[in-house]
Amino acid sequence: MYTLQLTNGTLIEGLIRLNPSTFEVNAENALNHLLTDNNLSMAILSNEDGLLEDIFIDYTLQSCFFQNNIFHFRIAEIAELERQE
């Protein structure tokens, strides 16, 4: 399990990391309102021991869905998405 600390200090705990930029978490509500460009300008991912796993800088929410109390989301670098357009 992982914890993602957003720029505004919000913690999203209990994340399962499916690949380097895709996650899911049990949640009562969709969390996409937290995953804004501003909050993902610098987000810190730590593992269950509290050790640093990754730092995401200038990321944005690429896709998400909420079903059966599971919030699934993918983030991507803003620059990467701009290159694809």
N, CA, C and O atoms as a Tinker XYZ file with bonds, in Angstrom:
   340  protein
     1  N      0.836000   -1.181000    0.000000    73     2
     2  CA     0.000000    0.000000    0.000000    64     1     3
     3  C      0.884000    1.249000    0.000000    63     2     4     5
     4  O      1.989000    1.260000    0.542000    81     3
     5  N      0.361000    2.281000   -0.619000    73     3     6
     6  CA     1.096000    3.527000   -0.757000    64     5     7
     7  C      0.249000    4.701000   -0.261000    63     6     8     9
     8  O     -0.969000    4.600000   -0.115000    81     7
     9  N      0.935000    5.812000   -0.008000    73     7    10
    10  CA     0.287000    7.068000    0.349000    64     9    11
    11  C      0.787000    8.136000   -0.604000    63    10    12    13
    12  O      1.990000    8.263000   -0.837000    81    11
    13  N     -0.139000    8.900000   -1.152000    73    11    14
    14  CA     0.199000   10.010000   -2.034000    64    13    15
    15  C     -0.096000   11.303000   -1.298000    63    14    16    17
    16  O     -1.236000   11.574000   -0.920000    81    15
    17  N      0.958000   12.108000   -1.097000    73    15    18
    18  CA     0.787000   13.419000   -0.467000    64    17    19
    19  C      0.754000   14.469000   -1.557000    63    18    20    21
    20  O      1.713000   14.628000   -2.312000    81    19
    21  N     -0.357000   15.187000   -1.634000    73    19    22
    22  CA    -0.545000   16.207000   -2.649000    64    21    23
    23  C      0.062000   17.532000   -2.194000    63    22    24    25
    24  O      0.393000   17.698000   -1.020000    81    23
    25  N      0.205000   18.462000   -3.113000    73    23    26
    26  CA     0.816000   19.751000   -2.830000    64    25    27
    27  C      0.144000   20.480000   -1.685000    63    26    28    29
    28  O      0.820000   21.142000   -0.897000    81    27
    29  N     -1.175000   20.373000   -1.573000    73    27    30
    30  CA    -1.899000   21.086000   -0.511000    64    29    31
    31  C     -1.854000   20.355000    0.832000    63    30    32    33
    32  O     -2.488000   20.796000    1.791000    81    31
    33  N     -1.119000   19.249000    0.916000    73    31    34
    34  CA    -0.978000   18.499000    2.157000    64    33    35
    35  C     -1.950000   17.351000    2.316000    63    34    36    37
    36  O     -1.818000   16.565000    3.253000    81    35
    37  N     -2.925000   17.229000    1.427000    73    35    38
    38  CA    -3.881000   16.127000    1.472000    64    37    39
    39  C     -3.157000   14.800000    1.276000    63    38    40    41
    40  O     -2.279000   14.676000    0.423000    81    39
    41  N     -3.537000   13.819000    2.075000    73    39    42
    42  CA    -2.980000   12.474000    1.943000    64    41    43
    43  C     -4.048000   11.545000    1.387000    63    42    44    45
    44  O     -5.171000   11.503000    1.890000    81    43
    45  N     -3.692000   10.806000    0.354000    73    43    46
    46  CA    -4.555000    9.730000   -0.152000    64    45    47
    47  C     -3.843000    8.439000    0.236000    63    46    48    49
    48  O     -2.811000    8.081000   -0.331000    81    47
    49  N     -4.420000    7.754000    1.216000    73    47    50
    50  CA    -3.778000    6.579000    1.789000    64    49    51
    51  C     -4.423000    5.299000    1.266000    63    50    52    53
    52  O     -5.550000    5.315000    0.772000    81    51
    53  N     -3.695000    4.198000    1.381000    73    51    54
    54  CA    -4.218000    2.895000    0.994000    64    53    55
    55  C     -4.210000    2.647000   -0.499000    63    54    56    57
    56  O     -4.977000    1.826000   -1.002000    81    55
    57  N     -3.342000    3.356000   -1.214000    73    55    58
    58  CA    -3.268000    3.191000   -2.673000    64    57    59
    59  C     -2.612000    1.872000   -3.049000    63    58    60    61
    60  O     -1.676000    1.415000   -2.393000    81    59
    61  N     -3.111000    1.280000   -4.096000    73    59    62
    62  CA    -2.463000    0.147000   -4.741000    64    61    63
    63  C     -1.876000    0.694000   -6.040000    63    62    64    65
    64  O     -2.578000    1.334000   -6.823000    81    63
    65  N     -0.601000    0.442000   -6.263000    73    63    66
    66  CA     0.067000    0.940000   -7.474000    64    65    67
    67  C      0.040000   -0.162000   -8.524000    63    66    68    69
    68  O      0.677000   -1.203000   -8.362000    81    67
    69  N     -0.701000    0.075000   -9.600000    73    67    70
    70  CA    -0.847000   -0.932000  -10.658000    64    69    71
    71  C      0.285000   -0.876000  -11.656000    63    70    72    73
    72  O      0.676000   -1.904000  -12.209000    81    71
    73  N      0.814000    0.302000  -11.893000    73    71    74
    74  CA     2.010000    0.521000  -12.714000    64    73    75
    75  C      2.572000    1.866000  -12.286000    63    74    76    77
    76  O      2.017000    2.474000  -11.371000    81    75
    77  N      3.636000    2.361000  -12.890000    73    75    78
    78  CA     4.263000    3.582000  -12.369000    64    77    79
    79  C      3.342000    4.793000  -12.218000    63    78    80    81
    80  O      3.621000    5.660000  -11.391000    81    79
    81  N      2.268000    4.881000  -12.978000    73    79    82
    82  CA     1.420000    6.073000  -12.873000    64    81    83
    83  C     -0.081000    5.756000  -12.779000    63    82    84    85
    84  O     -0.912000    6.636000  -13.002000    81    83
    85  N     -0.425000    4.523000  -12.454000    73    83    86
    86  CA    -1.826000    4.123000  -12.320000    64    85    87
    87  C     -2.059000    3.534000  -10.933000    63    86    88    89
    88  O     -1.292000    2.696000  -10.459000    81    87
    89  N     -3.129000    3.989000  -10.295000    73    87    90
    90  CA    -3.405000    3.620000   -8.920000    64    89    91
    91  C     -4.881000    3.304000   -8.741000    63    90    92    93
    92  O     -5.723000    3.702000   -9.547000    81    91
    93  N     -5.179000    2.576000   -7.659000    73    91    94
    94  CA    -6.561000    2.422000   -7.233000    64    93    95
    95  C     -6.598000    2.407000   -5.710000    63    94    96    97
    96  O     -5.628000    2.052000   -5.040000    81    95
    97  N     -7.757000    2.806000   -5.190000    73    95    98
    98  CA    -7.916000    2.903000   -3.749000    64    97    99
    99  C     -9.385000    2.678000   -3.398000    63    98   100   101
   100  O    -10.277000    3.113000   -4.126000    81    99
   101  N     -9.627000    2.006000   -2.292000    73    99   102
   102  CA   -10.991000    1.913000   -1.768000    64   101   103
   103  C    -11.379000    3.289000   -1.262000    63   102   104   105
   104  O    -10.635000    3.903000   -0.497000    81   103
   105  N    -12.528000    3.774000   -1.678000    73   103   106
   106  CA   -12.969000    5.111000   -1.283000    64   105   107
   107  C    -14.487000    5.148000   -1.270000    63   106   108   109
   108  O    -15.145000    4.420000   -2.013000    81   107
   109  N    -15.029000    5.994000   -0.428000    73   107   110
   110  CA   -16.479000    6.165000   -0.380000    64   109   111
   111  C    -16.967000    7.059000   -1.511000    63   110   112   113
   112  O    -18.123000    6.971000   -1.926000    81   111
   113  N    -16.081000    7.924000   -2.011000    73   111   114
   114  CA   -16.423000    8.865000   -3.080000    64   113   115
   115  C    -15.278000    8.940000   -4.069000    63   114   116   117
   116  O    -14.141000    8.592000   -3.753000    81   115
   117  N    -15.588000    9.392000   -5.253000    73   115   118
   118  CA   -14.540000    9.648000   -6.242000    64   117   119
   119  C    -13.634000   10.749000   -5.698000    63   118   120   121
   120  O    -14.103000   11.659000   -5.015000    81   119
   121  N    -12.366000   10.671000   -5.993000    73   119   122
   122  CA   -11.389000   11.617000   -5.458000    64   121   123
   123  C    -10.822000   12.547000   -6.523000    63   122   124   125
   124  O     -9.854000   13.265000   -6.272000    81   123
   125  N    -11.420000   12.535000   -7.707000    73   123   126
   126  CA   -10.851000   13.319000   -8.805000    64   125   127
   127  C    -10.818000   14.811000   -8.495000    63   126   128   129
   128  O    -10.002000   15.535000   -9.066000    81   127
   129  N    -11.692000   15.290000   -7.599000    73   127   130
   130  CA   -11.676000   16.714000   -7.242000    64   129   131
   131  C    -10.382000   17.096000   -6.506000    63   130   132   133
   132  O    -10.032000   18.275000   -6.454000    81   131
   133  N     -9.669000   16.109000   -5.936000    73   131   134
   134  CA    -8.401000   16.373000   -5.260000    64   133   135
   135  C     -7.218000   16.361000   -6.215000    63   134   136   137
   136  O     -6.194000   16.989000   -5.947000    81   135
   137  N     -7.355000   15.649000   -7.330000    73   135   138
   138  CA    -6.230000   15.439000   -8.237000    64   137   139
   139  C     -6.180000   16.518000   -9.317000    63   138   140   141
   140  O     -6.267000   16.229000  -10.511000    81   139
   141  N     -6.039000   17.747000   -8.880000    73   139   142
   142  CA    -5.976000   18.888000   -9.785000    64   141   143
   143  C     -4.535000   19.119000  -10.236000    63   142   144   145
   144  O     -3.595000   18.599000   -9.635000    81   143
   145  N     -4.377000   19.896000  -11.290000    73   143   146
   146  CA    -3.033000   20.243000  -11.750000    64   145   147
   147  C     -2.237000   20.908000  -10.629000    63   146   148   149
   148  O     -1.044000   20.651000  -10.466000    81   147
   149  N     -2.906000   21.762000   -9.861000    73   147   150
   150  CA    -2.223000   22.447000   -8.767000    64   149   151
   151  C     -1.754000   21.442000   -7.709000    63   150   152   153
   152  O     -0.612000   21.510000   -7.256000    81   151
   153  N     -2.628000   20.513000   -7.315000    73   151   154
   154  CA    -2.254000   19.517000   -6.310000    64   153   155
   155  C     -1.242000   18.509000   -6.820000    63   154   156   157
   156  O     -0.543000   17.882000   -6.024000    81   155
   157  N     -1.151000   18.344000   -8.117000    73   155   158
   158  CA    -0.180000   17.418000   -8.697000    64   157   159
   159  C      1.058000   18.139000   -9.224000    63   158   160   161
   160  O      1.875000   17.541000   -9.925000    81   159
   161  N      1.197000   19.422000   -8.890000    73   159   162
   162  CA     2.408000   20.138000   -9.307000    64   161   163
   163  C      3.625000   19.530000   -8.617000    63   162   164   165
   164  O      4.724000   19.535000   -9.173000    81   163
   165  N      3.431000   19.008000   -7.408000    73   163   166
   166  CA     4.448000   18.187000   -6.745000    64   165   167
   167  C      3.742000   17.267000   -5.760000    63   166   168   169
   168  O      3.229000   17.721000   -4.737000    81   167
   169  N      3.716000   16.000000   -6.061000    73   167   170
   170  CA     3.084000   15.003000   -5.205000    64   169   171
   171  C      4.134000   13.961000   -4.828000    63   170   172   173
   172  O      4.972000   13.580000   -5.645000    81   171
   173  N      4.073000   13.514000   -3.591000    73   171   174
   174  CA     5.076000   12.587000   -3.070000    64   173   175
   175  C      4.404000   11.254000   -2.753000    63   174   176   177
   176  O      3.414000   11.199000   -2.023000    81   175
   177  N      4.955000   10.189000   -3.310000    73   175   178
   178  CA     4.442000    8.839000   -3.070000    64   177   179
   179  C      5.377000    8.128000   -2.104000    63   178   180   181
   180  O      6.584000    8.051000   -2.336000    81   179
   181  N      4.806000    7.603000   -1.007000    73   179   182
   182  CA     5.615000    6.830000   -0.067000    64   181   183
   183  C      4.994000    5.453000    0.120000    63   182   184   185
   184  O      3.794000    5.257000   -0.072000    81   183
   185  N      5.846000    4.504000    0.501000    73   183   186
   186  CA     5.365000    3.137000    0.679000    64   185   187
   187  C      4.811000    2.962000    2.084000    63   186   188   189
   188  O      4.752000    3.918000    2.857000    81   187
   189  N      4.404000    1.739000    2.417000    73   187   190
   190  CA     3.748000    1.488000    3.706000    64   189   191
   191  C      4.682000    1.712000    4.890000    63   190   192   193
   192  O      4.218000    1.878000    6.018000    81   191
   193  N      5.988000    1.719000    4.650000    73   191   194
   194  CA     6.947000    1.999000    5.708000    64   193   195
   195  C      7.247000    3.492000    5.835000    63   194   196   197
   196  O      8.056000    3.906000    6.665000    81   195
   197  N      6.578000    4.298000    4.992000    73   195   198
   198  CA     6.801000    5.739000    5.017000    64   197   199
   199  C      8.017000    6.190000    4.246000    63   198   200   201
   200  O      8.408000    7.354000    4.327000    81   199
   201  N      8.621000    5.285000    3.499000    73   199   202
   202  CA     9.810000    5.615000    2.715000    64   201   203
   203  C      9.417000    6.175000    1.355000    63   202   204   205
   204  O      8.444000    5.732000    0.744000    81   203
   205  N     10.171000    7.135000    0.899000    73   203   206
   206  CA     9.928000    7.777000   -0.396000    64   205   207
   207  C     10.023000    6.758000   -1.528000    63   206   208   209
   208  O     11.003000    6.021000   -1.633000    81   207
   209  N      8.998000    6.726000   -2.370000    73   207   210
   210  CA     8.983000    5.858000   -3.557000    64   209   211
   211  C      9.173000    6.677000   -4.828000    63   210   212   213
   212  O      9.948000    6.298000   -5.707000    81   211
   213  N      8.465000    7.800000   -4.922000    73   211   214
   214  CA     8.476000    8.614000   -6.144000    64   213   215
   215  C      8.079000   10.036000   -5.823000    63   214   216   217
   216  O      7.398000   10.303000   -4.833000    81   215
   217  N      8.517000   10.943000   -6.675000    73   215   218
   218  CA     8.061000   12.324000   -6.639000    64   217   219
   219  C      7.514000   12.638000   -8.021000    63   218   220   221
   220  O      8.199000   12.449000   -9.026000    81   219
   221  N      6.293000   13.113000   -8.069000    73   219   222
   222  CA     5.638000   13.472000   -9.322000    64   221   223
   223  C      5.624000   15.000000   -9.414000    63   222   224   225
   224  O      5.040000   15.671000   -8.562000    81   223
   225  N      6.262000   15.541000  -10.438000    73   223   226
   226  CA     6.333000   16.989000  -10.623000    64   225   227
   227  C      5.648000   17.356000  -11.926000    63   226   228   229
   228  O      5.920000   16.768000  -12.973000    81   227
   229  N      4.758000   18.331000  -11.851000    73   227   230
   230  CA     3.997000   18.819000  -13.010000    64   229   231
   231  C      3.191000   17.703000  -13.681000    63   230   232   233
   232  O      3.275000   17.496000  -14.891000    81   231
   233  N      2.424000   17.005000  -12.880000    73   231   234
   234  CA     1.541000   15.959000  -13.380000    64   233   235
   235  C      0.110000   16.468000  -13.451000    63   234   236   237
   236  O     -0.223000   17.512000  -12.890000    81   235
   237  N     -0.724000   15.717000  -14.146000    73   235   238
   238  CA    -2.147000   16.027000  -14.250000    64   237   239
   239  C     -2.918000   14.710000  -14.242000    63   238   240   241
   240  O     -2.357000   13.650000  -14.517000    81   239
   241  N     -4.190000   14.788000  -13.930000    73   239   242
   242  CA    -5.047000   13.613000  -13.964000    64   241   243
   243  C     -5.331000   13.270000  -15.418000    63   242   244   245
   244  O     -5.921000   14.072000  -16.142000    81   243
   245  N     -4.918000   12.087000  -15.850000    73   243   246
   246  CA    -5.126000   11.685000  -17.243000    64   245   247
   247  C     -6.469000   10.984000  -17.411000    63   246   248   249
   248  O     -7.189000   11.242000  -18.375000    81   247
   249  N     -6.805000   10.107000  -16.484000    73   247   250
   250  CA    -8.090000    9.416000  -16.566000    64   249   251
   251  C     -8.451000    8.889000  -15.190000    63   250   252   253
   252  O     -7.588000    8.696000  -14.334000    81   251
   253  N     -9.750000    8.657000  -14.992000    73   251   254
   254  CA   -10.193000    8.093000  -13.719000    64   253   255
   255  C    -11.579000    7.495000  -13.880000    63   254   256   257
   256  O    -12.326000    7.862000  -14.787000    81   255
   257  N    -11.915000    6.570000  -12.988000    73   255   258
   258  CA   -13.282000    6.096000  -12.885000    64   257   259
   259  C    -13.515000    5.597000  -11.472000    63   258   260   261
   260  O    -12.578000    5.223000  -10.765000    81   259
   261  N    -14.771000    5.598000  -11.073000    73   259   262
   262  CA   -15.175000    5.200000   -9.729000    64   261   263
   263  C    -16.280000    4.178000   -9.867000    63   262   264   265
   264  O    -17.323000    4.452000  -10.461000    81   263
   265  N    -16.046000    2.981000   -9.309000    73   263   266
   266  CA   -17.033000    1.919000   -9.421000    64   265   267
   267  C    -16.894000    0.984000   -8.218000    63   266   268   269
   268  O    -15.783000    0.593000   -7.859000    81   267
   269  N    -18.008000    0.630000   -7.605000    73   267   270
   270  CA   -18.024000   -0.299000   -6.474000    64   269   271
   271  C    -17.052000    0.102000   -5.369000    63   270   272   273
   272  O    -16.332000   -0.738000   -4.828000    81   271
   273  N    -17.038000    1.390000   -5.042000    73   271   274
   274  CA   -16.171000    1.955000   -4.002000    64   273   275
   275  C    -14.676000    1.805000   -4.294000    63   274   276   277
   276  O    -13.860000    1.847000   -3.374000    81   275
   277  N    -14.319000    1.632000   -5.548000    73   275   278
   278  CA   -12.913000    1.632000   -5.963000    64   277   279
   279  C    -12.711000    2.824000   -6.887000    63   278   280   281
   280  O    -13.379000    2.954000   -7.913000    81   279
   281  N    -11.785000    3.685000   -6.509000    73   279   282
   282  CA   -11.424000    4.817000   -7.354000    64   281   283
   283  C    -10.126000    4.456000   -8.054000    63   282   284   285
   284  O     -9.111000    4.203000   -7.405000    81   283
   285  N    -10.161000    4.434000   -9.362000    73   283   286
   286  CA    -9.035000    4.049000  -10.210000    64   285   287
   287  C     -8.606000    5.298000  -10.983000    63   286   288   289
   288  O     -9.438000    5.963000  -11.600000    81   287
   289  N     -7.320000    5.613000  -10.951000    73   287   290
   290  CA    -6.878000    6.804000  -11.677000    64   289   291
   291  C     -5.473000    6.638000  -12.237000    63   290   292   293
   292  O     -4.661000    5.851000  -11.752000    81   291
   293  N     -5.232000    7.414000  -13.275000    73   291   294
   294  CA    -3.924000    7.458000  -13.926000    64   293   295
   295  C     -3.508000    8.917000  -14.016000    63   294   296   297
   296  O     -4.304000    9.780000  -14.385000    81   295
   297  N     -2.254000    9.182000  -13.675000    73   295   298
   298  CA    -1.701000   10.524000  -13.811000    64   297   299
   299  C     -0.600000   10.495000  -14.861000    63   298   300   301
   300  O     -0.004000    9.450000  -15.120000    81   299
   301  N     -0.338000   11.642000  -15.458000    73   299   302
   302  CA     0.700000   11.735000  -16.481000    64   301   303
   303  C      1.327000   13.119000  -16.415000    63   302   304   305
   304  O      0.721000   14.075000  -15.931000    81   303
   305  N      2.545000   13.200000  -16.909000    73   303   306
   306  CA     3.216000   14.491000  -16.971000    64   305   307
   307  C      2.452000   15.397000  -17.936000    63   306   308   309
   308  O      2.058000   14.969000  -19.021000    81   307
   309  N      2.250000   16.627000  -17.538000    73   307   310
   310  CA     1.561000   17.593000  -18.413000    64   309   311
   311  C      2.297000   17.708000  -19.734000    63   310   312   313
   312  O      1.662000   17.711000  -20.788000    81   311
   313  N      3.618000   17.804000  -19.707000    73   311   314
   314  CA     4.420000   17.950000  -20.925000    64   313   315
   315  C      4.243000   16.744000  -21.851000    63   314   316   317
   316  O      4.196000   16.898000  -23.072000    81   315
   317  N      4.146000   15.555000  -21.273000    73   315   318
   318  CA     3.963000   14.331000  -22.072000    64   317   319
   319  C      2.630000   14.395000  -22.825000    63   318   320   321
   320  O      2.569000   14.075000  -24.012000    81   319
   321  N      1.581000   14.804000  -22.145000    73   319   322
   322  CA     0.261000   14.878000  -22.789000    64   321   323
   323  C      0.237000   15.955000  -23.857000    63   322   324   325
   324  O     -0.404000   15.785000  -24.895000    81   323
   325  N      0.919000   17.047000  -23.618000    73   323   326
   326  CA     0.962000   18.125000  -24.627000    64   325   327
   327  C      1.677000   17.661000  -25.888000    63   326   328   329
   328  O      1.297000   18.053000  -26.991000    81   327
   329  N      2.708000   16.829000  -25.742000    73   327   330
   330  CA     3.433000   16.309000  -26.910000    64   329   331
   331  C      2.555000   15.385000  -27.752000    63   330   332   333
   332  O      2.727000   15.302000  -28.968000    81   331
   333  N      1.617000   14.693000  -27.108000    73   331   334
   334  CA     0.760000   13.745000  -27.801000    64   333   335
   335  C     -0.337000   14.428000  -28.610000    63   334   336   337
   336  O     -0.898000   13.830000  -29.528000    81   335
   337  N     -0.641000   15.674000  -28.273000    73   335   338
   338  CA    -1.738000   16.381000  -28.961000    64   337   339
   339  C     -1.348000   16.825000  -30.333000    63   338   340
   340  O     -2.155000   17.430000  -31.040000    81   339
